[in-house]
């Protein structure tokens, strides 16, 4: 189900709790909401739809991917960029990101995986994990 976007900066600055098997419906709603906003959005975290759970969905080179409990375990090549966010009003803001990251996460069956991402996809994932950690750009 497509959910309303959260814009409250106090709520968005709260850290999300670990996701569990009981949160699969939240992940479905998150993906539905991201798909509904695909013209102006490439990734979302669960807190953007009012759920404080460590779940992110994002465009992984043309295919949507969902991660439960993602954590960056390695990163390299810091650079400065600008990003916007559907939850925050106003112009894009400056931030720092890594060109290459390794992420440990769980899939919908809650098996642990790790994968390396680079470039634009890595930037999207970092933005969404920041959301899970209560960090706003």
C-alpha positions in Angstrom: 0.0 0.0 0.0 1.3 3.5 -0.9 1.9 5.4 2.4 2.0 9.1 3.1 5.5 10.6 3.3 6.8 11.7 6.7 8.2 15.2 6.8 8.6 15.7 10.6 12.4 16.3 11.1 12.1 15.3 14.8 10.6 11.9 13.9 13.1 11.5 11.0 16.0 12.2 13.4 15.1 9.1 15.6 17.2 6.0 15.1 15.3 3.0 13.6 15.0 -0.3 15.4 16.1 -3.6 13.9 13.7 -5.1 11.4 12.2 -8.6 12.0 10.2 -11.1 10.1 7.1 -9.3 11.4 8.0 -6.3 9.4 7.7 -7.8 5.9 4.5 -5.8 5.3 6.3 -2.6 6.1 8.9 -3.5 3.4 6.1 -4.1 0.9 4.5 -0.7 1.7 7.9 0.9 1.4 8.5 -0.6 -2.0 4.9 0.4 -3.1 5.6 4.0 -2.0 9.0 4.2 -3.7 7.4 2.9 -6.9 4.7 5.5 -6.7 7.4 8.2 -6.4 9.8 6.7 -9.0 9.8 9.9 -11.1 11.5 11.9 -8.4 13.0 9.3 -6.0 15.5 6.5 -6.2 15.5 5.2 -2.6 13.5 5.3 0.6 14.0 4.2 4.2 11.1 3.0 6.4 11.1 6.1 8.5 10.1 8.1 5.5 6.7 6.3 5.7 6.4 6.6 9.4 8.0 3.3 10.5 11.1 3.3 12.7 12.5 0.0 11.3 15.9 -0.6 9.6 14.5 -1.3 6.1 15.5 0.4 2.9 14.4 0.0 -0.8 16.3 1.5 -3.7 17.0 1.4 -7.4 19.9 -0.9 -8.0 20.7 -0.2 -11.6 17.2 -0.4 -12.8 16.0 -3.2 -10.4 14.5 -2.4 -7.0 16.3 -4.0 -4.1 15.1 -4.2 -0.4 17.5 -4.6 2.5 16.7 -5.4 6.1 19.1 -4.2 8.8 21.7 -2.8 6.4 25.1 -1.8 7.8 28.1 -0.4 5.9 31.1 -2.6 6.9 33.7 -1.0 4.6 34.0 2.2 2.6 36.6 4.0 0.5 37.1 7.1 -1.6 35.3 10.0 0.2 33.9 12.7 -2.0 31.6 15.7 -1.7 28.2 15.9 -3.4 24.7 17.3 -3.2 21.5 15.4 -2.4 17.9 16.1 -2.2 15.2 14.1 -0.2 11.5 13.7 -0.6 11.2 14.0 3.2 13.0 17.4 3.4 11.8 20.5 1.7 14.1 22.9 0.0 17.1 22.6 -2.3 19.7 19.8 -2.4 22.2 19.9 0.4 25.9 19.3 0.5 27.1 16.0 2.0 30.0 13.6 1.9 29.8 10.1 0.5 32.0 7.2 -0.3 32.4 6.0 -3.9 32.7 2.3 -2.9 30.9 0.6 0.1 30.5 -2.9 1.3 27.1 -3.5 2.9 26.0 -6.4 5.2 22.2 -6.8 5.2 19.4 -9.3 5.3 17.0 -10.3 2.5 13.3 -11.0 3.0 14.1 -14.5 4.3 16.4 -12.9 6.9 19.6 -14.6 5.6 22.7 -12.4 6.0 24.4 -11.3 2.8 27.1 -8.8 2.0 27.8 -7.0 -1.3 30.0 -4.2 -2.6 28.3 -1.3 -4.4 29.9 1.6 -6.2 29.1 5.0 -7.7 25.5 6.2 -7.8 24.0 3.0 -6.2 26.5 3.3 -3.3 25.5 7.0 -2.8 21.8 6.0 -2.7 22.4 3.3 -0.1 24.4 5.6 2.1 21.6 8.2 2.1 19.0 5.6 3.1 21.2 4.0 5.8 21.7 7.6 7.2 17.9 7.8 7.4 17.9 4.5 9.5 20.5 6.1 11.8 18.4 9.3 12.2 20.9 11.4 10.1 19.3 14.0 7.8 21.3 15.7 5.1 
